[in-house]
Amino acid sequence: MNDPQHTTSFWLGNALLGVSLLMLIFLGGLWEALGAWTMALWMGLAGTGMYLVMKDKGPSSNMPD
């Protein structure tokens, strides 16, 4: 099996999801500082992170069609 490893976009997506998790932990303080922009920033980070993770399809299946 010569399946490629995870691409850079996969790891970048995981990093963005990690940052969005940290944002959720500190949401109260960020809300006081940024207001409604906090939710827009969080949705942007989480959405972009999920897009990048899902863009990497992973290894191919060895099951017959």
GIZINOR-V931641 format. One record per residue. SS is DSSP state (H for helix, E for strand, - for the rest). Layout:
ss=SS
ss=SS
This chain:
ss=-
ss=-
ss=-
ss=-
ss=-
ss=-
ss=-
ss=H
ss=H
ss=H
ss=H
ss=H
ss=H
ss=H
ss=H
ss=H
ss=H
ss=H
ss=H
ss=H
ss=H
ss=H
ss=H
ss=H
ss=H
ss=-
ss=H
ss=H
ss=H
ss=H
ss=H
ss=H
ss=H
ss=H
ss=-
ss=-
ss=H
ss=H
ss=H
ss=H
ss=H
ss=H
ss=H
ss=H
ss=H
ss=H
ss=H
ss=H
ss=H
ss=H
ss=H
ss=H
ss=H
ss=H
ss=H
ss=-
ss=-
ss=-
ss=-
ss=-
ss=-
ss=-
ss=-
ss=-
ss=-
